[in-house]
Amino acid sequence: MTDPVPYDQLLSILVRDEPRVLTRITALFGRRGYNIKSLSVGNTEHPGVSRMTIVVHGDRGVVEQAIRQLEKLHDVMKIIDHSLEKYVDRELVLVKVAITPESRVEVRQIAEDFRSRIVDVGRHALTFEVTGDEGKLTAFIEQMRPFGILETMRTGRIALTRGSNAEIASHIYHEGETQTLRPVVEGVEAREERARGVPNLF
Amino acid sequence: MTGAKALWATLANHGISTVFGYPGGAIMPVYDALTYYPEVRHVLARHEQGAIHAAEGWAKATGEIGVCMATSGPGATNLVTGLADAMMDSVPLLAITGNVARHLMGTDAFQEADITGITLPVTKHNYVVRDVEELPRIIAEAIRIARTGRPGPVLVDIPKDVQMAAYAGEIPTPHARPEIPAPTDESIGRALELLRTAKKPVIMAGGGSLDASAEITALARAWDIPVITTLMGLGAFPASDPLWLGMPGMHGSVAANRAISEADVLLGIGLRFDDRVTGRVNGFAPNAAIIHIELDAAEIGKIIRTHVPVRGDAKVAAARLTEGAVKGVWPEWTAQITEWKGRNETPEHWGAGYAVKAVVDRLTPDDILSSDVGQHQMLAAQLARFERPRRWLNSGGLGTMGFGFPAAIGAGMAEPGVRSVVIAGDGGFQMTAQELATLKMYDIRNVKICIINNSYLGMVRQWQEMFHGKRYSEVWLGDSNPDFLKLADAYDVPGYRASSAEELPAAIDAWLADPKSALLEVVVPHEHGVFPMVPAGAALYEMIESDPGRAVELKAQLADAPMNEVNDA
């Protein structure tokens, strides 16, 4: 059954590291009207393969449609829908907090409680680096807000499934063309297997 | 060997016999290399849009890939409409464009356009070839992508210096065609179960079912289930079969639209539930459980809630559903459908519909009929009787005016022994009329052009009449239309004309009997509507069957409909 309540969905997408691949992915989301809440891109352990973590905001129908549209793109090699398995996710934020001689100690104490690191010290501001899940980062920012937040920058969420890759039930696309992907593909269900296993959502 | 020669060698290796195109500065090395490859025929169109629609016509008639070619910048951007058209209608197409040399790319050089950026949303995939070593492999891969799974257009952009660079590698041979995934036993089982419980079943076949025509015909006859074919699916089921109900949707038949509205099981095959087919989505097949056989998983559940998704090859799915067939026993349903079918009106009075019917009645099942876009397209789709697939070419998804005539040329060149007839309007024909030169240049003898001339942009006029208080804004062409016979004569194309029902039969005979490609202009009354019609934003059961007088009443009903739905003619 379709869940009509919108929520944040984490998707990891392995793509060919080729020009315009980011445009292709984001253009697809833009054209179809799917809402990207955060997007992080980086290299993987395999040359020629990049990994994107996208947080889509939408109901289950939107997410399923987004996955199906994505899987048609030639650049897309694999999609991991993190709602189907256990995962760890992290985000990094840099927060610059205004300080006064009176507030300095308290600000540092809060930062310590969050196990954050000071990455820059100024006369009127401290810059903190915090990593963690979304809730922790949001809590940190809320704690610091009364002191005066001068600037923040969040990286967007990144995620990995827990356990070994052999347990990941994920879509694999365009198998057989790209040798570089071989290790990624190994031990993972083929696309059609996955398609059969997709719960009937209609 | 240069990159340009490697390109032609790869195309030749893939059995590409004909390429439609137009040369220019940034693709000259390719045209230079063409002189070494006489096994590939290049057809010079008069506009890149003509070239790509001809390639589409080729592909739609044969089911094989169409190939077109253009230079950089304006040449490439002139392909965009055809690429979007091919994307919407799932046409396998390879477009090759030249580009400025690599060191000039990104500098706004003369005739430079970021064509891969521009065409990103309207291609299945596209490439810039940055290294000559990659060129033949990319061409082979592009061809494979274009015709694999749900077919579509692929563009390959080749910088001029890559065309000239030396290539010493191998020339690739075609990829093996990957097997189309077969549907699962579970999905087939659920579909059979649903069909067996049906009391009012109906099959709806779309453009993705054309290659499964034989299997679908067997399936329908085995179960005794009536069949509706969409605009793109016309010909997937023989029109002469009593089970055929016609076309659904905005200008669909009474029988088809009523059957959908009443059905308890709707078996959709190879279609995507376009809004012109469904009408108001929540009023579409309101009583039916829906089985959707479709290769493209993204289409399942996209628009219409599907109860039994069957993902995979329509041929296999239809054959397997035939194996489990139980001859249907639904006398009431059959009687109901027979009554609805009896209500189909054939045009009796002189007008566009009468003219279109007179023309399509002369066609044989082998003839290819293409249409442009507008009233004549809907009339042809309603009135023509297709016995087999790939005999009906039109721009379904994008609704591209100017499509019909060049597509008929492409289809005519693909099947030179077959008559390729195009029905166009006076508006659409003038969007690509310059392709008359292509007929002359290659002495093509089997293209028959019929222009239904009502001196109006007829479909827009019909909407203005019904939904905009008869304020006919910028749709009158009569004062500025050319003398179409003189226009044809300028290209040595013989012309015929009929202005009344009495003149029409003789004119059609002379036009079809002409040994050359010929043009027939049928001058019809200015104001003529296409009915039945389901207005945008209405449900199929709210169809206006024939009486335009109901328009006023209808306008009141639609007062709540958002204007964008009413306006998108």
Interface residues (C-beta under 8 A of the other chain):
Chain A: P19 R20 T23 R24 A27 R31 G61 E64 Q65 R68 Q69 E71 K72 L73 H74 D75 E177 E192 A195 R196 N200 L201 F202
Chain B: T116 G117 L120 P121 K124 H125 V128 E141 I145 R150 P181 T184 D296 A297 A298 I300 G301 K302 R305 T306 H307 P309 R311
